[in-house]
Amino acid sequence: MQRAEWLTYDLRSRAELRRKPHPDIVVIKIDDDSLKRLHQWPWPRSIHAELIRKLSRHPPKALAFDVFFVDPFTSDPKGDRALVEETRKYPWVVHAVFGESQGFHLANVTWPFPSLLQAASHLGYVNAFIDEDGSLRGAMPQMELEGKKGFLLSVVAASLYLGRPIDQLVPLIALDPHGQFLVHFIGPQSRFPEVSYADVLQASDQDLAEVFENKAVLVGAFATGTYDHYPTPVSKNSPGVLFHANVIDNLIRMCSMRYVGLRWTYLWIAVLGVFCGLFLARFSAGVGALGVALVGASYWGIAQWLFTRKNVVLDVAGPLFALFGAYVAIVIYRFFTEEREKRMVKSFFSQQVSGELLDVLMENPDVLKKAGERREMTVFFSDVAGFTSISERLRPEELVELLNQYLTSMTEVIFENGGYVDKYMGDGIMAFWNGLLKQPDHAERACRCALGSKQRLKDLNEDLKKRGLVPLGARIGINTGEMAAGYMGSVQKKQFTVMGDNVNLGSRLEGANKAFGTSIMISEFTYEMVQDKYDVRFLDRILVPGKAKPVRVYELLAEKGTLDERWQKALPLYHEAIQLFSDRQFARSREKFLELEPILGQDKACMAYLHRAEEFMAVPPPEDWDGVFEVKSK
């Protein structure tokens, strides 16, 4: 429920279009342009000293660095001394510290380097207090730093701007039940005044006076790869310095959010629940749904008005769940009492079609007209490796339990990726995508399903080991191409299924894994659709039983960006060895495959190429050799 409340908080923040940033808050950006113009990063401290010196001509009321100066800059000791000297001169400079959050305490605090620490008149911590869903919404204005009282960087800056002692400012901040104050964010359509760091160093006195004099100024990183960034209610990726700008805005205007408390939440839950149960229950399901929608929208409108105009946070998710939950309870009650006749009709109809198809038929009966329709789809076949030997070692009841658990786990992954389970074939599964529903990313879904199945099987095997059962292995074949989809079967039993040569190829690829010791094999047609999304390794051009033309096949390894270090090291070397083999440079190819052995071990695909290379070194292939490998078994 708390995550739902956070979501409603974010939606209300994004819906607020009226709030504009306070004009006296300015952000100096360490952006890509500044890095380009000032070159290296981190910069020598002399550059930051020059910034303070420059601003001192028309001084701001506060200059807060959301930048760490932890260790002395060994290559520029003069710059360190300059930064220390400028900091000592001007009490409006605030430097950042950071520590490990332990309740209301910060431990193992990272301070500025010693001479800067001594020179600084003001320090503020920059810890971000992230909610469990990963977003930054609130701040702790005051914490204990290794036995000393400490304050948030932006709270210190706001105190300097307002000219109010910080001990007098902090008690005025409204806190939520967790001791944080909820930040009232500037709407997504507005931005604080931002100036590039390099531009400030070159600014004229007139510009300095207009932009910075008597303002609250923050310095923080915006450049790619250099800044701490967090999701906030109004942005998926916001530099941390902008969070501090919002905090200062709230404290200057005294507009941080006030949480009304759980007693109001419970009251609204009771009121809306009773209203739905006593009033809306008298009407039909359609009228009741309209009433629920109107009441829910009205409650949301009130909550949004309080949020926008009064800086008050009223819980929304709990009361609305109560309202909709009460309505759902009424609908369920009617389902089991007043609508038995409809259930009987549905029950009779479900005997004529599969349960999966029934839901689609009720929403779109035109699906039945698709018998024999041809379209591009992706088919998925999986099978338990060595199932025959496993079944011989288990009692029938143990085998049934194991197989049911395996099929359940694999089916869950298929459903999670939007797949349609066509049929179970003993220990095998056939599924497809883009059949009943249009799924333009069908090949990507099938590949994601295959990788998910591999991980789910790993998790399942851990459980099986704990229970003393036999661990399982699986092979998966995936192919993409034109297939015939339709509602097929006999008068007694029908189901939506796919047929065609490309379906058969998918089945053959599942079996072809045996020849290469792989677990997930995809065809060249699937690869063409997912090559930007997944890392693969080329296996071979193969000719499978029942096919007249060879097909290029690949082993699916991982989603892009998630490949483990072993494969990152091995893959370029592997593809180089394959290319040499294709170019008939068998001796050099053999050497490359031998180099892979310490990385991949006794990889069956590598070993197969190694043996073939040795054979061709002894007896070269004919001039018209096409490199096709014929898979004998299904």
C-alpha positions in Angstrom: 0.0 0.0 0.0 2.9 2.4 0.7 4.2 1.9 -2.8 0.8 2.8 -4.1 0.7 6.0 -2.0 4.1 6.9 -3.4 2.8 6.5 -6.9 -0.2 8.8 -6.2 2.3 11.3 -4.7 4.3 11.3 -7.9 1.2 11.6 -10.0 0.0 14.6 -8.1 3.5 16.2 -8.3 3.5 15.7 -12.1 0.0 17.1 -12.5 0.9 20.4 -10.7 1.5 22.8 -13.5 1.3 26.1 -11.6 4.4 26.0 -9.4 7.3 27.9 -10.7 10.8 28.0 -9.2 11.8 30.7 -6.8 13.8 33.3 -8.9 16.5 33.6 -6.2 17.7 30.0 -6.6 20.4 29.5 -9.2 22.2 26.3 -10.2 25.7 26.4 -11.6 26.1 23.3 -13.8 29.2 21.2 -14.2 28.0 20.2 -17.6 29.5 18.6 -20.7 30.2 22.0 -22.2 32.2 23.0 -19.1 34.2 19.7 -19.1 35.0 20.3 -22.8 36.1 23.9 -22.2 37.9 23.3 -18.9 39.3 19.9 -19.9 40.2 17.4 -17.3 37.9 16.0 -14.5 38.2 16.3 -11.6 39.3 19.9 -12.0 42.1 21.4 -10.1 40.8 23.1 -7.0 42.1 26.4 -8.4 39.1 26.4 -10.7 36.7 26.2 -7.8 38.7 28.9 -6.0 38.4 31.1 -9.1 34.6 30.6 -9.1 34.3 31.8 -5.5 36.6 34.7 -6.2 34.5 35.6 -9.2 31.2 35.5 -7.4 32.7 37.5 -4.5 32.5 40.6 -6.7 28.7 40.4 -6.4 28.3 37.9 -3.6 25.4 35.5 -3.3 23.8 35.0 0.1 24.8 31.3 -0.1 27.1 29.3 -2.4 26.6 25.5 -1.7 28.9 23.0 -3.4 27.3 19.6 -4.1 30.8 18.5 -4.9 33.2 16.6 -2.7 36.7 17.8 -1.9 37.8 14.8 0.1 41.5 14.4 -0.6 44.2 17.0 -1.4 44.8 17.4 -5.1 48.3 16.2 -5.2 49.1 17.6 -8.7 47.9 21.1 -7.7 48.7 21.9 -4.1 48.5 25.6 -4.9 44.9 25.1 -6.1 44.0 23.5 -2.8 45.5 26.4 -0.9 43.6 28.8 -3.0 40.3 27.0 -2.4 41.0 27.0 1.3 41.8 30.7 1.3 38.7 31.7 -0.6 36.6 29.5 1.6 38.0 31.1 4.7 37.3 34.6 3.4 33.6 34.1 2.6 31.2 32.7 5.3 28.6 32.3 2.6 30.4 29.2 1.2 29.0 25.8 2.2 30.9 22.5 1.5 29.5 19.0 1.4 30.0 16.0 3.6 28.6 12.5 3.4 28.1 9.6 5.8 26.5 6.2 6.3 22.9 6.6 7.4 22.0 4.8 10.6 18.6 6.0 11.7 19.0 9.7 12.7 22.8 9.4 12.7 25.5 9.5 10.1 28.5 7.3 10.8 31.8 7.1 9.0 31.5 10.7 7.8 33.5 11.7 4.7 34.8 15.2 5.5 36.6 17.7 3.2 40.4 17.5 3.3 41.7 18.8 6.7 42.7 22.4 5.8 39.5 23.0 3.9 37.5 21.5 6.8 39.1 24.0 9.2 38.5 26.9 6.8 34.9 26.2 6.1 32.3 28.3 8.0 29.5 25.9 7.0 29.1 22.3 6.1 26.1 20.3 5.1 25.5 16.6 4.4 24.2 15.5 1.0 22.9 12.1 1.8 19.9 11.1 -0.3 17.1 9.3 1.5 15.7 7.0 -1.1 12.3 5.4 -0.7 12.0 1.6 -1.1 10.8 2.0 -4.7 14.0 3.8 -5.6 12.6 7.4 -5.8 13.7 10.4 -3.9 10.8 12.4 -2.3 11.9 13.6 1.1 14.9 14.8 3.1 16.1 14.6 6.7 16.8 18.2 7.6 18.9 17.4 10.7 21.0 14.5 11.8 23.8 13.7 14.2 27.3 13.6 12.6 29.6 11.6 14.7 28.2 13.1 17.9 27.7 16.6 16.4 24.6 18.3 15.2 24.6 18.4 11.4 22.2 19.8 8.7 21.3 19.0 5.1 23.4 21.1 2.6 20.3 22.8 1.2 18.9 23.6 4.7 22.2 25.3 5.5 22.0 27.3 2.3 18.4 28.3 2.9 19.4 29.5 6.4 22.1 31.7 5.0 19.7 33.0 2.3 17.0 33.8 4.8 19.4 35.3 7.3 17.8 33.1 10.0 19.7 31.0 12.5 19.4 27.3 11.4 18.3 26.3 14.9 15.3 28.5 14.4 14.6 27.4 10.9 14.5 23.6 11.3 11.7 23.5 13.9 9.4 25.3 11.4 9.7 22.4 8.9 6.7 20.1 8.7 7.9 16.4 9.1 6.1 13.2 8.2 5.8 10.2 10.6 9.3 9.1 9.6 11.0 12.3 10.5 11.4 13.5 6.9 9.9 16.5 5.2 8.2 15.8 1.9 9.5 18.0 -0.8 7.0 20.0 -2.9 8.7 19.7 -6.3 8.7 22.2 -9.0 6.5 20.9 -11.8 8.1 19.1 -14.8 7.4 22.0 -17.1 9.5 24.4 -15.1 13.3 24.6 -14.4 15.5 26.5 -12.0 17.8 29.1 -13.6 20.8 27.1 -14.7 24.2 28.5 -15.8 27.2 26.6 -17.2 30.2 26.6 -14.9 32.5 27.7 -17.7 30.2 30.6 -18.5 30.3 31.9 -14.9 34.1 32.1 -15.1 33.8 34.3 -18.1 30.8 36.3 -17.0 30.9 40.1 -16.9 30.4 42.0 -13.6 27.0 43.1 -14.9 25.9 39.5 -15.5 27.3 38.4 -12.1 25.2 41.1 -10.4 22.0 40.3 -12.3 22.2 36.5 -12.0 24.0 35.8 -8.6 24.0 38.7 -6.3 22.0 38.1 -3.1 20.8 34.7 -4.5 21.0 31.1 -3.2 23.5 29.4 -5.5 24.2 25.7 -5.9 27.0 24.0 -7.7 26.6 20.5 -8.9 27.4 18.0 -11.7 25.2 17.5 -14.7 27.7 16.1 -17.1 27.2 12.6 -18.4 28.7 10.0 -16.0 29.8 12.5 -13.4 26.7 13.1 -11.2 24.5 11.4 -8.6 21.1 11.0 -10.2 17.9 9.8 -8.8 14.3 9.3 -9.9 12.0 11.9 -8.4 8.3 12.4 -8.6 8.8 14.7 -11.6 11.8 13.2 -13.3 13.1 9.7 -14.0 16.7 10.9 -13.9 17.4 14.1 -12.0 20.8 15.4 -10.8 21.0 15.4 -7.0 21.8 19.2 -7.0 18.3 19.9 -8.4 16.8 18.1 -5.4 18.7 20.5 -3.1 17.3 23.4 -5.2 13.8 22.1 -4.5 14.5 21.9 -0.8 15.7 25.5 -0.7 12.6 26.6 -2.7 10.4 24.9 -0.1 12.2 26.5 2.9 12.2 30.0 1.4 8.5 29.7 0.7 7.7 27.5 3.7 5.7 25.3 1.3 7.0 21.8 2.2 4.3 19.2 2.2 2.3 18.5 5.4 1.1 14.9 6.0 -2.4 14.9 7.6 -2.0 11.6 9.5 -3.4 8.1 9.4 -6.6 9.0 11.4 -7.9 10.9 8.3 -7.0 8.0 6.1 -8.9 5.5 8.2 -11.9 7.9 8.3 -12.0 8.2 4.6 -11.6 4.5 4.1 -14.6 3.9 6.4 -16.7 6.6 4.7 -16.1 5.5 1.2 -16.5 1.8 2.0 -19.8 2.4 3.7 -21.0 4.6 0.9 -20.2 1.9 -1.7 -21.8 -0.8 0.4 -25.0 0.9 1.3 -25.7 3.2 -1.7 -24.1 1.9 -4.8 -25.1 -1.7 -4.1 -28.7 -0.8 -5.0 -27.8 -0.1 -8.6 -26.8 -2.3 -11.6 -23.2 -3.1 -12.2 -22.8 -0.5 -14.9 -24.4 2.3 -12.9 -22.4 1.2 -9.8 -19.1 1.4 -11.8 -20.0 4.9 -13.0 -20.8 5.9 -9.4 -17.5 4.5 -8.2 -15.6 6.3 -10.9 -17.3 9.6 -10.2 -16.7 9.3 -6.4 -13.1 8.2 -6.9 -12.4 11.1 -9.3 -14.0 13.5 -6.9 -11.8 12.3 -4.0 -8.7 12.5 -6.2 -9.7 16.1 -7.2 -9.9 17.0 -3.5 -6.6 15.4 -2.8 -5.0 17.2 -5.7 -6.4 20.6 -4.7 -5.1 20.2 -1.1 -1.7 19.1 -2.6 -1.5 22.1 -4.9 -3.1 24.9 -3.0 -2.6 23.9 0.7 0.6 21.9 0.6 -1.2 19.0 2.3 -0.7 15.3 1.5 -3.9 13.3 1.9 -3.6 9.5 1.5 -5.3 8.5 -1.8 -4.4 4.8 -2.4 -6.0 3.4 0.8 -9.4 5.2 0.5 -9.6 4.5 -3.2 -8.7 0.8 -2.7 -11.5 0.7 -0.1 -13.9 2.2 -2.5 -13.0 0.0 -5.5 -12.6 -3.0 -3.2 -16.1 -2.6 -1.8 -17.4 -2.4 -5.3 -15.5 -5.5 -6.4 -16.8 -7.3 -3.4 -20.4 -6.4 -4.4 -19.7 -7.6 -8.0 -18.3 -10.9 -6.7 -21.3 -11.4 -4.5 -23.6 -10.9 -7.4 -21.5 -13.2 -9.5 -22.1 -16.1 -7.0 -25.7 -15.3 -6.3 -27.6 -13.2 -8.9 -25.8 -14.2 -12.1 -25.7 -18.0 -11.9 -27.5 -18.2 -15.2 -24.7 -16.4 -17.0 -22.2 -18.6 -15.3 -24.0 -21.7 -16.6 -23.9 -20.3 -20.1 -20.2 -19.6 -19.8 -19.6 -23.0 -18.3 -21.3 -24.7 -21.3 -19.4 -22.7 -23.8 -16.0 -23.4 -22.1 -16.6 -27.1 -22.8 -16.3 -26.4 -26.5 -13.0 -24.4 -26.5 -9.8 -24.3 -24.5 -9.8 -22.1 -21.4 -7.1 -19.8 -22.8 -9.1 -19.1 -26.0 -12.3 -18.5 -24.1 -11.1 -15.2 -22.6 -10.1 -13.9 -26.0 -13.3 -15.1 -27.6 -15.5 -13.3 -25.1 -13.6 -10.0 -25.9 -13.1 -10.6 -29.6 -15.2 -13.3 -31.3 -13.7 -12.3 -34.7 -10.7 -14.4 -33.7 -12.6 -17.5 -34.8 -12.5 -16.2 -38.4 -8.7 -16.4 -38.5 -8.6 -20.1 -39.4 -5.5 -20.6 -41.6 -4.4 -16.9 -41.4 -0.7 -16.6 -42.2 1.5 -14.1 -40.4 5.0 -13.8 -39.0 5.3 -15.4 -35.6 7.9 -16.8 -33.3 7.6 -20.4 -32.0 9.3 -21.8 -28.9 10.0 -25.5 -28.2 11.6 -26.7 -25.0 12.3 -30.2 -23.8 13.9 -31.7 -20.6 17.4 -33.0 -21.4 17.9 -36.7 -20.6 14.3 -37.1 -19.4 14.1 -40.8 -20.3 17.0 -41.6 -18.0 15.5 -39.4 -15.3 12.2 -41.2 -15.5 13.8 -44.6 -15.1 15.3 -43.6 -11.7 12.0 -42.2 -10.2 8.8 -43.8 -9.0 5.7 -42.8 -11.1 4.4 -40.5 -8.4 7.7 -38.8 -8.0 8.0 -38.4 -11.8 4.5 -36.8 -11.9 5.4 -34.4 -9.1 8.7 -33.4 -10.7 7.2 -32.9 -14.2 4.2 -30.9 -12.9 6.5 -28.6 -10.9 8.8 -28.1 -14.0 5.9 -27.4 -16.4 4.3 -25.0 -13.9 7.5 -23.0 -13.5 8.2 -22.8 -17.3 4.6 -21.9 -18.1 4.8 -19.0 -15.6 7.7 -17.6 -17.5 5.9 -18.0 -20.8 2.9 -16.2 -19.5 5.0 -13.4 -18.0 6.3 -12.7 -21.4 3.0 -12.7 -23.2 3.3 -16.1 -24.8 0.6 -18.6 -25.6 1.2 -22.2 -24.5 0.1 -24.3 -27.4 0.5 -27.7 -25.9 2.5 -30.0 -23.6 4.2 -33.0 -25.1 5.2 -35.2 -22.2 8.1 -33.2 -20.8 8.1 -30.8 -23.8 6.4 -27.4 -24.2 5.3 -25.6 -27.4 4.5 -21.9 -27.2 4.2 -19.1 -29.7 3.9 -15.3 -29.9 1.9 -13.0 -32.2 -0.8 -15.5 -32.8 -4.0 -14.4 -31.1 -2.8 -10.9 -30.3 -0.6 -8.6 -32.3 2.9 -8.5 -30.7 5.4 -6.7 -32.9 8.2 -7.6 -30.5 7.3 -11.3 -30.6 10.9 -12.5 -31.3 12.3 -10.4 -28.4 9.6 -11.8 -26.1 10.5 -15.3 -27.0 14.2 -14.7 -26.4 13.5 -13.0 -23.1 11.3 -16.0 -22.1 14.1 -18.5 -23.0 16.6 -16.6 -20.8 14.0 -16.3 -18.0 13.2 -20.1 -18.3 16.9 -20.8 -17.9 17.1 -18.7 -14.8 13.8 -20.1 -13.4 15.1 -23.7 -14.0 18.3 -22.8 -12.1 16.1 -21.6 -9.1 13.9 -24.7 -9.4 17.0 -27.0 -9.3 18.1 -25.4 -6.1 14.8 -26.3 -4.6 14.9 -29.8 -6.0 18.4 -30.4 -4.5 17.1 -29.4 -1.1 14.3 -31.9 -1.4 16.7 -34.6 -2.6 15.1 -34.7 -6.1 16.9 -34.9 -9.4 18.0 -31.6 -10.9 16.8 -30.9 -14.5 18.3 -29.5 -17.7 16.4 -28.1 -20.6 17.0 -27.4 -24.3 15.1 -24.6 -26.1 14.7 -24.0 -29.9 13.3 -20.7 -31.2 12.4 -19.8 -34.8 10.7 -16.8 -36.4 8.9 -16.9 -39.7 5.5 -17.1 -41.5 3.2 -19.6 -40.0 -0.5 -20.5 -40.3 -2.5 -19.6 -37.2 -6.1 -20.6 -36.6 -8.8 -22.3 -34.6 -8.2 -25.9 -35.6 -9.3 -29.4 -34.5 -12.2 -31.7 -34.5 -15.9 -31.3 -33.8 -15.3 -32.5 -30.3 -12.2 -30.5 -29.5 -10.7 -27.4 -30.9 -7.9 -25.1 -30.0 -6.0 -22.1 -31.5 -2.7 -23.4 -32.8 0.0 -22.7 -35.4 1.3 -24.9 -38.2 3.9 -24.7 -41.0 7.4 -25.4 -42.1 8.8 -22.7 -39.7 7.1 -24.4 -36.8 8.8 -27.7 -37.6 12.2 -25.8 -37.9 11.7 -24.5 -34.3 11.2 -28.0 -33.1 14.3 -29.2 -35.0 16.4 -26.5 -33.4 15.5 -27.6 -29.9 16.9 -31.1 -30.8 19.9 -29.6 -32.5 21.2 -28.3 -29.2 22.5 -31.8 -28.5 25.1 -31.5 -31.2 26.5 -28.3 -29.8 26.0 -28.8 -26.1 23.9 -25.6 -26.0 20.7 -24.9 -24.1 19.1 -22.1 -26.2 19.3 -22.2 -30.0 17.8 -19.5 -32.3 17.5 -19.4 -36.0 19.0 -16.7 -38.3 15.5 -15.3 -38.8 15.0 -14.8 -35.1 18.5 -13.3 -34.8 17.8 -10.7 -37.4 15.0 -9.4 -35.3 16.8 -9.3 -31.9 20.4 -8.7 -32.8 20.3 -5.2 -31.2 18.8 -6.6 -28.0 20.7 -9.8 -27.3 24.2 -11.2 -27.3 24.6 -14.4 -29.2 27.4 -16.6 -30.6 27.2 -18.0 -34.1 27.1 -21.8 -34.0 27.0 -23.1 -37.6 25.1 -23.4 -40.8 23.1 -26.6 -40.2 20.8 -28.8 -42.2 18.1 -30.4 -40.0 16.1 -33.5 -40.8 13.2 -32.6 -43.1 14.7 -29.4 -44.4 16.3 -28.9 -47.9 18.0 -25.7 -47.2 20.6 -25.0 -44.5 20.0 -22.4 -41.8 22.4 -20.3 -39.8 21.9 -20.9 -36.0 23.1 -19.1 -32.9 23.3 -19.7 -29.2 21.3 -17.1 -27.2 23.6 -15.9 -24.4 22.2 -12.8 -22.6 20.5 -9.5 -23.0 22.8 -6.7 -24.2 24.7 -5.2 -21.3 24.4 -8.3 -19.0 26.9 -10.6 -20.5 29.2 -12.1 -17.8 33.0 -11.5 -17.8 33.8 -15.0 -19.1 31.8 -14.5 -22.2 32.9 -10.9 -22.7 36.4 -12.3 -22.9 35.6 -15.4 -24.9 33.2 -14.1 -27.5 35.5 -12.0 -29.7 38.1 -14.8 -29.7 35.4 -17.4 -30.5 34.1 -15.4 -33.5 37.6 -14.9 -34.8 38.1 -18.7 -34.7 34.8 -19.2 -36.5 35.9 -16.8 -39.2 39.2 -18.5 -39.7 37.4 -21.8 -40.0 35.1 -20.4 -42.6 38.1 -19.0 -44.5 39.6 -22.6 -44.6 42.5 -21.5 -42.3 42.0 -24.6 -40.2 45.4 -24.6 -38.4 45.0 -21.0 -37.2 41.3 -21.7 -36.3 42.4 -24.7 -34.2 44.9 -22.5 -32.3 42.2 -20.0 -31.5 39.8 -22.8 -30.3 42.6 -24.1 -28.1 43.0 -20.6 -26.6 39.3 -20.7 -25.6 39.6 -23.9 -23.6 41.0 -22.1 -20.4 38.1 -19.7 -20.6 35.1 -21.9 -21.6 36.4 -25.3 -20.5 35.3 -28.3 -22.5 32.7 -26.4 -24.5 31.1 -28.9 -26.8 30.7 -26.4 -29.7 34.4 -25.4 -29.5 35.4 -29.0 -29.2 33.4 -29.9 -32.3 35.0 -27.2 -34.4 38.4 -28.2 -33.0 38.0 -31.8 -34.1 36.6 -30.8 -37.5 39.6 -28.4 -38.0 42.0 -31.2 -37.2 40.2 -33.5 -39.7 40.3 -30.9 -42.4 44.0 -30.2 -41.7 44.6 -33.9 -42.4 42.2 -34.2 -45.3 41.1 -30.8 -46.7 37.5 -30.4 -47.8 36.7 -30.2 -51.5 36.8 -26.8 -53.3 33.0 -26.6 -53.3 32.8 -27.1 -49.5 30.0 -24.9 -48.1 30.6 -25.5 -44.4 27.2 -26.9 -43.8 26.8 -29.3 -40.8 24.1 -31.9 -41.2 22.2 -32.7 -38.0 21.3 -36.4 -38.1 19.0 -36.8 -35.2 15.8 -35.0 -34.4 
